[in-house]
Amino acid sequence: MASYRAVYLTSDGTQLSDVAVTDFDWLEELFRDSPSPLDFEKFGPWFDMAQDREKAFLFHESCWSALIEHFENREVDLNKLFEVCKNIPGSAGPSGILDYGRERKDPWHPLERPIIQGIEDATKKLPKAKRENIYSSNNPTSTTHCFGLLAIEIRLEIASYLSTIDFFSLRYASRAMAPLFQLQSFWKTRFRVNGDRGFLAYLAEAPQSREKKNWRSIYHCTARIDEPHLQLWTLRRIWRHNQWLAFRCSMVKALDDQSSSDNNLLSELSWKEASTKMRCDRTCRQGQDRTTCRSCWAYHYAVIQTVSLQNIIGFAVSILPERTKTYITGFDLISADAGAQNILFGYRLPGKQIAINFRGQKLRGFDVFLGDGEIQAIRPIFNTNTDTDTRWIGDIEGKCDYSVTETITTQLISEDGIKAILGKFDMLKDV
């Protein structure tokens, strides 16, 4: 853990340093259990660099390697990563492990793999799923549905990109996808680095994983890992942190010409509002004027965007997960004109979108779930009572551990239907 990389700012843009090896890990030194005062002078330039977050951010080499896995061979935009690091919430920062006595221990090494005692015995308690002959040409689903025209390997690859919850919805909608539920190879995909159990990816990578395992049972057995004193809990925390960084770096911002407000819409329409105060998530000082923000002493830029809903037949809502809650980051507005490009409202998060099809109905408004500095979830309201009226987009159960603001549900509704939407966005979400 005494090997580092630095993502640092230069006149030519953001750069990534080579690996540098120091005499010891200063982070472990900070967490050491010793009555003697810390000698900050011996920490050297690497510690000084870590404190100057206007110019550089440090990564343990092992942490950098773990982060890169989340990009799945995609090139990392260092300029974007640097900006993302400037806005990491304090709740996502490094911390030690708490034991039963609530004492702080050394941070868990990200490359160490805890052994899950009894997992093999636990999987034996679950009944094995009955295997069906899904490869048979006599399978009726192979010709009655579009997915049935695809080879099972292709269907499996499609399913591997879906969360388990989304796959459950798909298997009920498509008989051709339902048999995948019985395949151990499908459940093993849950343990890919960006899957539901990505923090346990080492179980699928280990040499012993070549043996036959009941991955469905392992998935169920690892559903609840909540005790903060467990090393496995810390491993999941590191994984969530890296996943958050990768999500933020992959977000796409609306073009500048789309972000400008339409003055005609602002003046002609009557508006209803649901908003929260912009929250500072920065953990260090980034400016010199304390009157701008008490936390970081820097100005927070908000982007205001107005879009018309004329000729729009649906949304694709982008949702950013963070710890135990979600943020609404923006919409893709889907035009009725098949040849027209979607209009991006706010930020798009590829792979983390939920589609809303108006199905010819008039969109009358939204239920809005407001959290501490963000909109956590929305629910569309149409002109008829359907299932879509009651479906929340985003999580309304999650709460921020450090939040002092209660969540509020409010309703924005127009009897004549919504004509336009105005949104204010900070560096990542709708506020």
C-alpha positions, 0 to 999 in steps of 0.5 A: 500500500506504499505505491501510489499514482497521482492524477494531477493538473498541468497546463496541458490538461490532466495527467496520470503519473507513473507508479511511485513507491514510498517508504510507508503508507501514510494513510495507514500511519494516520490510522495507526493505534499509537499514543504518540503524536503524528510526525507529519514531516516524515510523510513527505511530498506525497502527503502534501500532494494529497492535501492540495486537492486543487491540483492533484488526487492520489490513488493507491496503485492497488485502488487504481487497478480496482477502479480501472476494472469498472471501466471495462477496457474503456479509456479513462477521461482523466480531465473528467475524472479530476473534476469528479474527484473534486466533488466526491461526497464525504460519505464516500471517502476512505475510512477504517473498519469498526470492530465490536468495540466501535474502535477504528482499525486500519483500512482494509487492503483492497486487494485482500480477499476475505474468506466467506466461511460456510458459503459452500455449506449454505448453498447446499441448503437451497434446492437445485433448480430444475434444468430445462432443455432450452437448446431444443429446437422443439422449444415453443419459445424459439419461434413465438418471440423475437428473442426466441430467434436468437441463440441461447448464447446471445440471449445470455449475453443480453441478460448479463448486462441487465440487473437482476431486477430488470431481468426478472421483469424481462423474463415475465415479458418474454418466454424466450428469456425465462429459461435463462433463470435456470442457468448457472452461467447466468447467475455467474454473470451477477458476479462480474465487476459491474454486476449486482455482486461485483464486490465478490467478483473474486469468487468467479475469478479464483482457480477453484471457481472452475469447479461446478458451483451453484451460483444462484445459491451463492447469490442468495446467500450473499444478499445481506452483508450489513455489519460494518465490522466485517471486512466483506462490508468494507470490500463492498464499500470500496466497490461501491465507491469505484462504481460511483466514480465510473458512473460519474465519469461516463455521464454525458452532459446536454450540449451547451445549445440545449442547456440555454433557457428558452425565454419564450417558454419562460414568459408564456407558461405558468410554472409549478416548482419542486426544488431543494437547496444545492448541497456541497459534497466537497470535503476540502477547500477549493476556493478563497472566498468563504462567502460563496460556500461555507464548506469549500469556499468556492462557487457552485455553478448550476446549469438551468435548462428548459425543454418543450414537450411538444411532439414528445412520446416518452422519457428515458430517465437516468438514475445515479445510485449512491450508497443507499439512495438514488439521484435523478440526473436527467431525461432523454426526451423521445420524439414522435419523429423516428428520424429525430435525435433525442433531446437530452435534459440534464445528464445522461447515464448510459446503462442506468436509464428507465424508459417511460412510454406515454402510450398516447396518454397526456402527461399531467405531471409528476410526484417528486421525492425530494431529498437533501440537495437532490431529487431522489425519485419521480413518478409520472402522472397521466390522464388515466389511472394505469399502473404507470401512475404508481411506479416510482422511478428511483428509490424512495426508501434509501436515506443518507446516513449524514443527512439532516434534512427530511425527505419530502414528497410533493406533486406537480400537476397540470390539468391541461398537461405539461407543456415544458420542463425547466430544470436546474442541475449541479455537477451531476443531478437535478436539484 
